[in-house]
Amino acid sequence: MPFPNDAASALPAGTAIINDNGAWCWFQDERCLVDPASRTLLVGSVAAPEGPHGESRGGNIEVAALDLATGQSTVHVLHRQLESDDHNAPALLIRPDGRYLAMYAKHKTDNYSRWRVSTRPHDASEWGPEQQFDWTELAAGRGATYSNLHRLDAESRVYNFVRAINDDPTLMVSGDDGTTWRYGGKLFTRPKVGYVNGYTRYAGNGEDRIDLITTDHHPRDYNNSIYHGYIRDDAVHDAQGRVVSKPLIGSAGIDQAALTTVFEAGTILGGDVLTHAWTVDLRGRGTHLAAIISCRANDVNGVLTRDQVLDVDDHRLLYARFDGTVWRVNPLAAAGSALLPHEQDYTGLGAVDPYNLDLVYVSTPVDPRTGSTTPQYEIYRGRTRDAGATWEWEAVTSGSTVDNLRPMVAPGDPGVHAVCWFRGTMGSSQAYGTEVVVLT
């Protein structure tokens, strides 16, 4: 799937290509962040054989570093040809000493969480040796997937959330900012249905709390609802602050249904029956949160056979807002049919601005201003003045010759607004010809 030679001509003003071969899944964070000390944007991704120099780069775990002052970008390799799969994208964290921590794992094809630490503060050009945490015995050899890094200053502890034991959300913890790690217990657990268990997105305040939203299982296998809770003081709380599990460290895991329901499968909005939800994004702090959820519209047949679900052709993005007391869910945008024919619940996704919960970016083949379909997935910017009840839209990209997918708004510096996405042709999570772009 060659990348079109004329694709660069369709780049919107202010957009730069910072990696000519890369993509990411959406259950790792932070995939991009801004280092305010060096005015550098870091973006992690995985190169594919179908992209430029794919014969030597396919499966590379990479970090693109963009100097926001000069506009110059450099791509640094964390691991050469680990595995060509967007699920392996690295999670990034800036340690208190200014050095960068990067963690990554294969897509259930081995039993290791891997990490490296940059050798110098605020500099991504050189990294220390790769180290590994072995899940083989803990996970009975079933593999590990995903990395999600969050530091809580009040605990002087870094958490890494991994999909591991029983394919549940599972913890690694570090008391030395990722230099060494130990097993921390399980976050959720229940009997496995189909492929894996809950898909979880996390949003930490960096101080004393990590919020999360999660599903029941994979939407292909289960008609998911979405639940919210948070971690604080070695305990899991529901949205109202009630402790539902303590201690967290060393826990065998709880059923996520013990948390607060954000979205209930079968909810009707605007006359549409919404089912099979998936977590897309979560941003904010504590009692002020916003989430994006994807779901199927008017697919009321429950869990279908694999052949039938290939016909799912109407997905929606929802916007959920938490005011400290209740979650309110509103329609956000139509998301079109499945992005990939064999992944009936994949969409172009969306992102909430971490510093302005009234601002979102979505990727969709349906123009939210008119409802008309477009040849490619385009990026749109949405603003709300009433906590998500209504939206005003403008196009970020238009007339594209390739798809624009999986936008992210980089956290790290409230004074820097950087939107990242990848663009090109995607055949599967393992085969894509896409490049990483950023709009500042």
Secondary structure as the mmCIF struct_conf table of DSSP 4:
data_model
#
loop_
_struct_conf.conf_type_id
_struct_conf.id
_struct_conf.beg_label_comp_id
_struct_conf.beg_label_asym_id
_struct_conf.beg_label_seq_id
_struct_conf.end_label_comp_id
_struct_conf.end_label_asym_id
_struct_conf.end_label_seq_id
HELX_LH_PP_P HELX_LH_PP_P1 PRO A 2 PRO A 4
TURN_TY1_P TURN_TY1_P1 ASN A 5 ASP A 6
HELX_RH_3T_P HELX_RH_3T_P1 ALA A 7 ALA A 10
HELX_LH_PP_P HELX_LH_PP_P2 LEU A 11 PRO A 12
TURN_TY1_P TURN_TY1_P2 ALA A 13 GLY A 14
STRN STRN1 THR A 15 ASN A 19
BEND BEND1 ASP A 20 ASN A 21
STRN STRN2 ALA A 23 ALA A 23
BEND BEND2 TRP A 26 GLN A 28
STRN STRN3 ASP A 29 ASP A 29
BEND BEND3 ARG A 31 ARG A 31
STRN STRN4 CYS A 32 ASP A 35
TURN_TY1_P TURN_TY1_P3 PRO A 36 ARG A 39
STRN STRN5 THR A 40 VAL A 46
TURN_TY1_P TURN_TY1_P4 PRO A 49 GLU A 50
BEND BEND4 GLY A 51 GLY A 51
TURN_TY1_P TURN_TY1_P5 PRO A 52 HIS A 53
HELX_RH_AL_P HELX_RH_AL_P1 GLY A 54 ARG A 57
TURN_TY1_P TURN_TY1_P6 GLY A 58 GLY A 59
STRN STRN6 ILE A 61 ASP A 67
TURN_TY1_P TURN_TY1_P7 LEU A 68 THR A 70
STRN STRN7 SER A 73 HIS A 79
TURN_TY1_P TURN_TY1_P8 ARG A 80 GLN A 81
BEND BEND5 LEU A 82 LEU A 82
BEND BEND6 SER A 84 SER A 84
HELX_RH_3T_P HELX_RH_3T_P2 ASP A 86 ASN A 88
HELX_LH_PP_P HELX_LH_PP_P3 ALA A 89 PRO A 90
STRN STRN8 ALA A 91 ILE A 94
TURN_TY1_P TURN_TY1_P9 PRO A 96 ASP A 97
BEND BEND7 GLY A 98 GLY A 98
STRN STRN9 TYR A 100 ALA A 105
BEND BEND8 HIS A 107 ASN A 111
STRN STRN10 TYR A 112 ARG A 120
TURN_TY1_P TURN_TY1_P10 PRO A 121 HIS A 122
STRN STRN11 ASP A 123 TRP A 127
STRN STRN12 GLN A 131 ASP A 134
TURN_TY1_P TURN_TY1_P11 THR A 136 GLY A 141
STRN STRN13 THR A 145 THR A 145
STRN STRN14 ASN A 148 ASN A 148
STRN STRN15 LEU A 149 LEU A 152
TURN_TY1_P TURN_TY1_P12 ASP A 153 SER A 156
STRN STRN16 ARG A 157 ARG A 163
HELX_RH_3T_P HELX_RH_3T_P3 ILE A 165 ASP A 167
STRN STRN17 PRO A 169 SER A 174
BEND BEND9 GLY A 175 ASP A 176
TURN_TY1_P TURN_TY1_P13 ASP A 177 GLY A 178
BEND BEND10 THR A 179 THR A 180
STRN STRN18 ARG A 182 LYS A 186
BEND BEND11 LEU A 187 LEU A 187
STRN STRN19 PHE A 188 PHE A 188
BEND BEND12 GLY A 194 TYR A 195
STRN STRN20 ASN A 197 ASN A 197
STRN STRN21 THR A 200 GLY A 204
BEND BEND13 GLY A 206 ASP A 208
STRN STRN22 ILE A 210 THR A 214
BEND BEND14 ASP A 216 ASP A 216
STRN STRN23 HIS A 217 HIS A 217
TURN_TY1_P TURN_TY1_P14 PRO A 219 ASP A 221
BEND BEND15 TYR A 222 TYR A 222
STRN STRN24 ILE A 226 ARG A 232
TURN_TY1_P TURN_TY1_P15 ASP A 233 ASP A 234
STRN STRN25 ALA A 235 ASP A 238
TURN_TY1_P TURN_TY1_P16 ALA A 239 GLN A 240
BEND BEND16 GLY A 241 GLY A 241
STRN STRN26 VAL A 243 SER A 245
BEND BEND17 LYS A 246 LYS A 246
TURN_TY1_P TURN_TY1_P17 ILE A 249 GLY A 250
STRN STRN27 SER A 251 SER A 251
STRN STRN28 ILE A 254 ILE A 254
HELX_RH_3T_P HELX_RH_3T_P4 GLN A 256 ALA A 258
BEND BEND18 LEU A 259 LEU A 259
STRN STRN29 THR A 260 PHE A 263
TURN_TY1_P TURN_TY1_P18 ALA A 265 GLY A 266
STRN STRN30 THR A 267 LEU A 269
TURN_TY1_P TURN_TY1_P19 GLY A 270 GLY A 271
STRN STRN31 ASP A 272 ARG A 285
TURN_TY1_P TURN_TY1_P20 GLY A 286 THR A 287
STRN STRN32 HIS A 288 ALA A 297
BEND BEND19 ASN A 298 ASN A 298
BEND BEND20 ASN A 301 ASN A 301
BEND BEND21 VAL A 303 VAL A 303
HELX_RH_AL_P HELX_RH_AL_P2 ARG A 306 VAL A 309
TURN_TY1_P TURN_TY1_P21 LEU A 310 ASP A 311
STRN STRN33 HIS A 315 PHE A 322
BEND BEND22 GLY A 324 THR A 325
STRN STRN34 TRP A 327 GLY A 336
BEND BEND23 SER A 337 SER A 337
BEND BEND24 LEU A 339 LEU A 339
STRN STRN35 LEU A 340 LEU A 340
TURN_TY1_P TURN_TY1_P22 PRO A 341 HIS A 342
STRN STRN36 GLU A 343 GLU A 343
TURN_TY1_P TURN_TY1_P23 GLN A 344 ASP A 345
STRN STRN37 GLY A 350 ASP A 353
TURN_TY1_P TURN_TY1_P24 PRO A 354 TYR A 355
STRN STRN38 ASN A 356 VAL A 366
TURN_TY1_P TURN_TY1_P25 PRO A 368 THR A 370
STRN STRN39 THR A 373 ARG A 383
BEND BEND25 ARG A 385 ASP A 386
TURN_TY1_P TURN_TY1_P26 ALA A 387 GLY A 388
BEND BEND26 ALA A 389 THR A 390
STRN STRN40 GLU A 392 ALA A 395
BEND BEND27 VAL A 396 THR A 397
BEND BEND28 GLY A 399 GLY A 399
BEND BEND29 THR A 401 VAL A 402
STRN STRN41 ASP A 403 VAL A 409
BEND BEND30 GLY A 412 GLY A 412
TURN_TY1_P TURN_TY1_P27 PRO A 414 GLY A 415
STRN STRN42 VAL A 419 SER A 428
TURN_TY1_P TURN_TY1_P28 SER A 429 GLN A 430
STRN STRN43 ALA A 431 LEU A 439
#
